[in-house]
Amino acid sequence: MQKGSPTVSVIVPARNEAGNISAIFERLPQIGHETELIFVEGHSKDDTYAVIEQEMKRHPERKNKLFRQEGIGKANAVQLGFEKASGDILMILDADLTVPPEDLPSL
């Protein structure tokens, strides 16, 4: 992408999705000049938060942020992600990967 293209923040609400986290890091393409990946973990019963931390360390080339959701529900998680985002364009990617990460640039 060209230097003047917009930056993009991809918000990922994640609850009990430890098994999908590595695929998000591997499959999410660069979108715009810079792609920021913001995870909002929401009271998981599995090790989702720890897996996100591990993947962030494995992918230092990506601009990543991780937050624990204090409220309840997806809307609350998305709102927190939007508040923490720095991109020109904000997108949402569900951690269950019902929408393939590769499809985001076309949106």
C-alpha positions in Angstrom: 0.0 0.0 0.0 1.1 3.6 -0.6 2.3 5.7 2.3 -0.7 8.0 2.0 -3.3 5.3 2.3 -5.4 5.1 5.5 -4.5 3.1 8.6 -6.8 0.4 9.8 -7.7 -0.9 13.2 -9.2 -4.4 13.3 -11.2 -5.0 16.6 -11.4 -8.6 17.6 -13.8 -9.4 20.4 -12.7 -12.8 21.8 -14.4 -15.0 24.3 -13.4 -18.7 24.6 -11.6 -18.6 21.2 -8.1 -19.8 22.2 -8.1 -22.2 19.3 -8.6 -19.5 16.6 -6.1 -16.9 17.8 -3.0 -18.1 15.9 -5.1 -18.3 12.7 -6.0 -14.6 13.1 -2.4 -13.6 13.3 -1.4 -15.8 10.4 -4.3 -15.0 8.1 -5.1 -11.3 8.6 -3.6 -9.4 5.7 -2.1 -6.0 5.8 -4.9 -3.5 5.2 -4.0 0.1 4.3 -0.8 1.7 5.2 -0.8 0.1 8.6 -3.0 -2.5 10.3 -3.5 -2.4 14.0 -4.9 -5.5 15.6 -6.9 -4.9 18.8 -8.1 -7.9 20.9 -10.7 -7.4 23.6 -10.9 -10.6 25.7 -14.2 -11.0 27.4 -14.3 -13.3 30.5 -13.1 -16.5 28.7 -13.3 -19.8 30.5 -10.3 -21.1 28.5 -6.8 -19.6 28.0 -7.8 -17.1 25.3 -6.0 -14.2 27.0 -2.8 -16.1 27.5 -2.8 -17.4 23.9 -3.3 -13.8 22.6 -0.3 -12.7 24.7 1.8 -15.6 23.3 0.8 -14.8 19.7 1.6 -11.1 20.2 5.1 -12.1 21.3 5.4 -14.4 18.3 4.4 -11.6 15.9 6.3 -8.5 16.9 6.1 -7.2 13.4 2.4 -6.5 13.9 1.0 -3.5 15.8 -1.1 -5.3 18.5 -3.1 -4.3 21.6 -4.8 -6.5 24.1 -7.5 -5.4 26.6 -9.6 -7.3 29.2 -13.3 -6.5 28.9 -14.7 -5.1 32.1 -18.3 -5.1 30.9 -20.4 -7.8 29.4 -21.4 -8.6 25.8 -20.0 -8.2 22.3 -21.2 -4.6 21.9 -19.3 -3.6 25.1 -16.2 -5.3 23.8 -16.4 -3.6 20.4 -17.0 -0.2 22.1 -13.8 -0.6 24.2 -11.9 -1.6 21.0 -13.1 1.4 19.2 -12.1 3.7 22.1 -8.5 2.2 22.0 -8.2 2.2 18.2 -5.9 4.6 16.4 -6.7 3.8 12.8 -8.5 5.9 10.3 -10.8 3.0 9.5 -12.3 0.7 12.1 -13.2 -2.9 11.3 -14.5 -5.8 13.4 -13.4 -9.4 13.0 -15.1 -12.0 15.1 -12.6 -14.4 16.8 -14.7 -17.4 15.7 -13.6 -16.5 12.1 -17.2 -16.8 10.7 -15.9 -14.1 8.3 -12.5 -15.1 6.9 -9.8 -12.5 7.7 -8.8 -12.6 4.1 -12.1 -11.0 3.2 -11.6 -7.8 5.2 -9.7 -5.8 2.5 -12.7 -6.2 0.2 -15.0 -4.6 2.7 
